[in-house]
Amino acid sequence: MTKDRLYVDAHEIIPDFVFDERVACVFPDMINRSVPGYGTIINMIGTLAAQYIKPNSNCYDLGCSLGAATMAIRFAVEDLDFHLVAVDNSPAMLSTAKHCLAEQDRGPTVELICADIRDIQICLASMVVLNFTLQFVPAADRLTLLTNIYEGMLPGGLLLLSEKIALPNDVAQRLFIEMHHGFKKAQGYSELEISQKRTALEDVLIPETLACHKERLQKVGFSTVEVWFQCFNFISLLAIK
Ligand SMILES: C[S@@+](CC[C@H](N)C(=O)[O-])C[C@H]1O[C@@H](n2cnc3c(N)ncnc32)[C@H](O)[C@@H]1O
């Protein structure tokens, strides 16, 4: 795993964060050292896939990056006849995902699609994964995207939504941000790396509150919406149609 050193050196101007070749090269290290509980969430996606994916249905990993969730699903649901679709709009991430998936010689074949998830037609879905992707979609488009996902899902189907959230209470917000920075420091990131990465993400990753996520999922029509994982300001929700 190549170590993430993208923000080690001081930059005078810090451009907005993009999922380009440089990020694709270090992504597994970056996400594991930046998102507390990422490994647990990926493992649980496999466990949930084994419970929720139905024969002759579709499963979508939207914003698949290098395919970690896709691979967990493949590993967990080897013998079922279903269609696994992984989508990302970054050619660099998708091309690395293609290599990673080729190395995993088990489970169903994966249809890799380089596209914007706002343009994807979801149909006959027994499971949809949005693992830390919705936060990068413009806020104004999130309701339409979730409505499109809901309409393409089978009754009883599962949407797994993981996000970085904002806290409505200022004290809690500051506390959770400090705890997250403590986590990153313990993972070996310097103060400079943490602050430069935060600047790069500022206008790109737009977090919303848990209440906002829950209300929107319920408005879209999901009957059961529950948080199953939280560590500081990182959460994962289950939404069942
Ligand atoms: C934090 S990463 C997701 C991590 C990944 N789901 C995992 O579990 O490892 C966000 C990904 O979403 C992709 N993305 C962001 N906006 C997108 C959009 N509108 N359409 C498709 N992919 C998008 C990015 O290219 C990036 O690979």
The ligand as an ORCA input file, in Angstrom:
! r2SCAN-3c Opt
* xyz 0 1
  C     -14.498      8.971     -0.615
  S     -14.563      8.240     -2.130
  C     -15.657      6.844     -1.853
  C     -14.999      5.664     -1.207
  C     -15.495      4.318     -1.685
  N     -16.937      4.269     -1.810
  C     -14.994      3.223     -0.781
  O     -15.820      2.605     -0.087
  O     -13.774      2.988     -0.768
  C     -15.646      9.169     -3.136
  C     -15.696      8.659     -4.561
  O     -16.863      9.164     -5.168
  C     -16.541      9.535     -6.495
  N     -17.542     10.539     -6.890
  C     -17.744     11.767     -6.346
  N     -18.769     12.376     -6.960
  C     -19.217     11.522     -7.918
  C     -20.255     11.580     -8.883
  N     -21.046     12.652     -8.999
  N     -20.419     10.528     -9.723
  C     -19.616      9.440     -9.632
  N     -18.625      9.320     -8.717
  C     -18.430     10.352     -7.865
  C     -15.118     10.035     -6.434
  O     -14.480      9.993     -7.694
  C     -14.509      9.085     -5.406
  O     -13.897      7.972     -6.011
*
